[in-house]
Amino acid sequence: MKMIELSFEGAQPPIDGYAPGGFRVAGQFIEGAVLLSARGVQHWSAGPAPAGLDMAAAEAVISAVGDVDVLLLGTGAEIAPLPSGFREALTKSGLRFDVMGAPAACRTYNVLLTEDRRIAAALLPLPAASGA
């Protein structure tokens, strides 16, 4: 198998990894939901599950991402439907978005960064592991 090393040369940092409860970006662990765009990396005040996404969460995404080709929406461990009000707000704004599980969104985000695409990601974390 041929291995290809990815190169991240832009100002926008790649996602180093994800774990239950948060994401590692540029060597720093960010707990909870996160927004990544050319405008920077910031905590996203969104519910821990897609069902909790509301108008405030949509407005935060719209104002944070700026002008992008596509927004990747990571809905936690698995792909999940977006609440209709949240989806409608993003659609009305003209923002193009793709919904997928957070692990797939992280991988896709990094690949698109290497292609110098104007990309943003709004990611809900994987649920914390429950111990018995």
Backbone bond lengths (Angstrom), bond angles and torsions (degrees), N, CA, C in turn:
res aa  C-N    CA-C-N  psi(-1)  N-CA   C-N-CA  omega(-1)  CA-C   N-CA-C  phi
1 M - - - 1.426 - - 1.530 108.13 -
2 K 1.307 115.71 135.18 1.458 120.99 178.44 1.525 109.04 -85.95
3 M 1.328 116.78 126.65 1.459 121.84 179.14 1.526 108.55 -99.03
4 I 1.315 115.42 136.06 1.456 121.51 178.96 1.516 107.98 -118.31
5 E 1.328 116.38 126.00 1.453 120.29 178.19 1.521 108.89 -86.64
6 L 1.328 115.72 130.82 1.455 120.44 179.29 1.516 109.62 -86.16
7 S 1.328 115.66 142.58 1.451 121.12 -179.59 1.522 109.41 -118.23
8 F 1.337 116.41 127.54 1.455 122.08 179.94 1.518 108.12 -112.73
9 E 1.314 116.62 99.23 1.454 120.24 -175.25 1.521 113.75 -107.45
10 G 1.308 118.83 -9.46 1.456 121.71 -177.58 1.521 112.14 -79.53
11 A 1.308 115.46 177.41 1.457 121.29 179.67 1.523 111.80 -75.41
12 Q 1.309 116.94 -22.67 1.461 121.36 -177.72 1.526 108.92 -81.29
13 P 1.345 117.65 123.26 1.463 118.92 -175.35 1.525 112.73 -76.95
14 P 1.335 117.11 150.45 1.459 121.01 175.00 1.527 110.08 -79.12
15 I 1.312 114.73 166.90 1.463 121.25 173.83 1.524 106.59 -89.75
16 D 1.326 115.99 120.13 1.464 120.89 -178.76 1.522 111.89 -78.16
17 G 1.336 117.05 -31.47 1.448 119.61 -178.38 1.513 111.43 178.95
18 Y 1.317 114.68 176.55 1.461 121.71 178.51 1.518 108.07 -143.46
19 A 1.311 114.87 153.33 1.462 121.59 179.39 1.521 107.02 -151.78
20 P 1.313 117.49 166.09 1.459 117.53 175.29 1.535 109.87 -53.63
21 G 1.306 115.18 126.45 1.457 120.12 176.45 1.507 116.53 96.92
22 G 1.343 120.03 -10.96 1.457 118.49 -179.19 1.518 114.61 175.57
23 F 1.342 113.86 -167.12 1.463 122.03 -173.30 1.526 110.00 -137.40
24 R 1.330 116.92 147.12 1.459 121.50 173.59 1.527 106.78 -102.84
25 V 1.335 114.73 119.37 1.463 122.08 -179.24 1.522 107.92 -128.99
26 A 1.329 116.10 125.75 1.470 121.97 179.77 1.531 110.95 51.70
27 G 1.331 116.08 41.79 1.452 121.21 175.66 1.516 115.60 79.66
28 Q 1.321 118.13 1.34 1.463 121.49 -178.47 1.525 109.67 -117.44
29 F 1.343 116.51 134.59 1.459 120.32 177.53 1.519 108.97 -83.93
30 I 1.338 116.18 127.10 1.458 122.62 178.13 1.516 107.01 -111.70
31 E 1.315 115.36 116.72 1.461 120.45 -178.54 1.522 110.20 -79.91
32 G 1.330 115.92 138.19 1.455 121.39 177.24 1.515 112.55 86.37
33 A 1.328 115.04 -161.10 1.465 121.80 -177.80 1.531 109.87 -74.81
34 V 1.334 115.49 151.75 1.463 120.43 -175.25 1.528 110.33 -141.01
35 L 1.336 114.90 147.94 1.468 122.77 172.85 1.517 107.81 -115.61
36 L 1.333 116.48 131.65 1.463 121.21 178.06 1.516 108.69 -126.41
37 S 1.321 115.94 131.22 1.465 120.67 177.73 1.520 108.11 -159.49
38 A 1.318 115.83 -179.36 1.464 120.24 176.97 1.527 110.65 -63.32
39 R 1.305 117.37 -19.30 1.467 121.86 177.74 1.520 112.41 -80.91
40 G 1.319 117.43 -6.05 1.456 121.02 177.37 1.508 114.03 125.72
41 V 1.308 113.91 -172.53 1.461 122.86 179.72 1.519 106.37 -112.70
42 Q 1.319 115.97 129.69 1.452 118.40 179.10 1.516 111.26 -145.80
43 H 1.327 113.96 155.08 1.461 119.99 174.92 1.524 108.24 -67.58
44 W 1.331 116.65 140.35 1.461 122.14 179.65 1.518 108.19 -110.77
45 S 1.306 116.43 118.27 1.466 121.24 -179.94 1.519 109.45 -78.08
46 A 1.295 114.98 74.68 1.471 121.59 179.84 1.515 107.75 -124.11
47 G 1.314 115.76 151.33 1.457 120.38 178.11 1.516 111.23 -58.90
48 P 1.310 117.41 160.06 1.460 120.17 -177.31 1.529 113.88 -72.37
49 A 1.341 116.46 -11.15 1.466 120.36 -179.17 1.527 108.93 -129.22
50 P 1.325 117.77 152.87 1.469 120.76 -179.83 1.523 113.69 -54.90
51 A 1.320 118.02 -33.50 1.468 120.42 -179.13 1.527 111.85 -61.88
52 G 1.333 117.82 -22.16 1.457 122.04 -179.52 1.526 114.11 -87.26
53 L 1.323 118.11 0.34 1.459 120.09 179.76 1.528 109.05 -72.02
54 D 1.332 115.42 123.68 1.460 120.58 -176.38 1.536 110.20 -125.47
55 M 1.323 116.19 -171.36 1.461 121.06 -177.83 1.528 111.53 -63.18
56 A 1.319 118.12 -36.98 1.468 120.66 178.47 1.532 110.26 -62.82
57 A 1.323 116.66 -40.62 1.463 120.57 177.96 1.522 110.72 -65.79
58 A 1.337 117.32 -38.72 1.471 121.16 177.86 1.515 110.92 -65.42
59 E 1.330 117.43 -44.37 1.464 121.03 179.93 1.525 111.16 -62.93
60 A 1.331 117.12 -38.41 1.460 120.72 177.88 1.527 110.68 -62.30
61 V 1.326 116.95 -41.99 1.467 120.85 178.93 1.526 110.10 -64.94
62 I 1.315 116.71 -48.78 1.461 121.54 -176.51 1.527 110.80 -60.00
63 S 1.317 117.54 -42.68 1.462 119.99 -178.37 1.527 112.72 -76.73
64 A 1.315 118.34 -25.21 1.457 121.10 -175.18 1.522 114.49 -85.93
65 V 1.323 117.38 -31.06 1.464 117.76 -168.55 1.523 113.99 -84.70
66 G 1.306 119.31 -25.70 1.460 119.86 -179.50 1.507 112.42 71.33
67 D 1.309 115.32 -149.93 1.462 122.22 -176.21 1.524 109.53 -90.64
68 V 1.319 116.35 107.95 1.467 121.06 -177.73 1.520 110.34 -130.56
69 D 1.323 115.20 160.43 1.463 120.31 174.21 1.522 110.13 -73.41
70 V 1.325 115.32 -41.24 1.469 119.82 -179.07 1.524 109.53 -157.96
71 L 1.318 114.56 146.19 1.457 123.14 173.44 1.523 107.10 -104.62
72 L 1.314 116.51 128.81 1.462 121.25 174.62 1.520 107.56 -95.51
73 L 1.316 116.12 123.59 1.466 121.79 179.09 1.516 108.77 -105.81
74 G 1.316 116.33 109.35 1.459 121.54 178.14 1.513 109.56 -92.94
75 T 1.324 117.33 118.51 1.467 122.57 -172.64 1.525 113.24 -99.13
76 G 1.318 117.91 34.98 1.464 120.78 -179.40 1.513 111.23 92.83
77 A 1.319 115.83 -151.14 1.463 120.64 -174.51 1.522 113.29 -62.99
78 E 1.310 116.89 -34.51 1.469 121.88 -176.86 1.525 109.89 -130.00
79 I 1.311 116.12 159.92 1.461 119.92 173.51 1.527 108.21 -65.25
80 A 1.321 115.81 139.95 1.466 120.65 -178.56 1.525 108.43 -145.06
81 P 1.320 116.90 152.42 1.465 119.31 178.67 1.530 111.22 -68.71
82 L 1.325 115.10 148.75 1.460 121.26 177.01 1.525 109.33 -89.81
83 P 1.324 117.60 145.95 1.461 119.48 173.44 1.530 109.96 -58.42
84 S 1.320 117.14 143.28 1.468 120.40 -173.00 1.525 113.14 -59.72
85 G 1.335 119.20 -40.02 1.463 121.04 179.73 1.522 112.27 -63.96
86 F 1.320 116.24 -40.12 1.466 121.76 178.14 1.526 109.91 -64.25
87 R 1.337 115.93 -48.78 1.469 121.24 179.86 1.528 110.82 -60.52
88 E 1.324 117.85 -44.21 1.463 121.59 -179.43 1.520 111.84 -63.30
89 A 1.327 117.50 -40.02 1.470 120.92 179.06 1.525 110.92 -62.57
90 L 1.322 117.01 -43.24 1.468 119.95 178.46 1.524 110.64 -65.80
91 T 1.322 116.74 -42.47 1.462 120.90 -179.80 1.522 111.08 -63.53
92 K 1.336 117.37 -44.86 1.471 121.32 179.53 1.526 112.40 -61.82
93 S 1.327 116.39 -30.97 1.463 120.13 -179.03 1.531 111.88 -72.10
94 G 1.332 116.71 -14.21 1.459 120.85 -177.26 1.520 113.00 87.49
95 L 1.316 116.90 1.95 1.456 122.11 -179.38 1.527 109.33 -73.27
96 R 1.316 116.07 126.60 1.471 120.52 175.31 1.517 107.58 -86.51
97 F 1.330 116.77 131.74 1.458 119.73 -176.71 1.517 110.42 -141.45
98 D 1.333 113.89 156.84 1.452 121.81 178.41 1.520 107.17 -131.78
99 V 1.319 116.87 128.83 1.457 122.69 -177.04 1.525 109.19 -98.58
100 M 1.332 115.77 133.48 1.464 122.05 178.57 1.521 108.19 -159.01
101 G 1.310 116.78 169.85 1.462 120.11 173.86 1.527 109.43 -63.80
102 A 1.326 116.71 154.03 1.467 120.64 -177.74 1.543 113.15 -59.33
103 P 1.341 120.14 -41.41 1.468 118.10 178.26 1.535 112.72 -58.69
104 A 1.328 117.05 -43.61 1.467 120.19 178.10 1.527 110.96 -66.89
105 A 1.326 117.11 -37.79 1.464 120.61 178.68 1.530 110.94 -63.78
106 C 1.322 117.61 -39.87 1.467 121.12 177.93 1.529 110.98 -62.18
107 R 1.324 116.12 -47.16 1.471 119.80 -179.39 1.525 110.68 -64.00
108 T 1.320 116.71 -45.25 1.464 120.96 -178.87 1.522 110.96 -63.76
109 Y 1.311 116.80 -42.56 1.467 122.39 177.86 1.532 110.20 -55.52
110 N 1.337 116.78 -49.41 1.464 120.20 -178.22 1.526 112.10 -63.37
111 V 1.320 117.01 -41.58 1.467 119.76 179.31 1.530 110.34 -63.83
112 L 1.319 116.81 -44.68 1.466 119.85 -179.81 1.529 111.89 -66.21
113 L 1.335 117.69 -30.96 1.466 120.01 174.91 1.527 111.20 -61.87
114 T 1.328 116.97 -39.64 1.467 119.94 -179.63 1.521 111.64 -66.78
115 E 1.335 116.37 -20.72 1.464 121.38 178.72 1.531 111.77 -92.36
116 D 1.358 116.30 8.24 1.473 122.21 -179.02 1.521 112.37 57.41
117 R 1.312 116.60 35.18 1.466 121.55 177.34 1.523 109.53 -81.81
118 R 1.316 115.90 151.54 1.464 121.19 174.77 1.522 106.58 -83.64
119 I 1.320 115.15 98.06 1.452 122.15 -169.57 1.519 110.47 -127.27
120 A 1.314 116.31 149.40 1.467 122.17 173.45 1.517 107.45 -139.80
121 A 1.323 115.86 159.78 1.454 120.96 178.50 1.523 109.64 -139.26
122 A 1.306 115.84 137.98 1.457 124.14 172.00 1.520 105.35 -120.14
123 L 1.318 116.58 113.50 1.459 120.80 -168.25 1.521 112.71 -122.30
124 L 1.321 115.87 127.01 1.465 121.71 170.12 1.517 107.09 -92.44
125 P 1.314 117.51 138.54 1.464 119.73 -176.50 1.521 113.56 -73.03
126 L 1.298 114.87 161.89 1.453 120.90 171.47 1.527 107.23 -68.41
127 P 1.326 117.17 146.52 1.475 118.36 179.17 1.517 111.05 -63.62
128 A 1.328 115.52 148.02 1.461 120.97 177.40 1.514 108.76 -65.05
129 A 1.321 114.75 141.00 1.461 119.57 178.71 1.532 109.03 -66.84
130 S 1.310 115.40 134.50 1.461 118.85 178.96 1.514 109.33 -93.50
131 G 1.302 116.11 126.53 1.474 120.84 179.47 1.515 110.57 -93.52
132 A 1.302 116.26 150.51 1.471 119.26 -179.89 1.501 109.94 -99.76
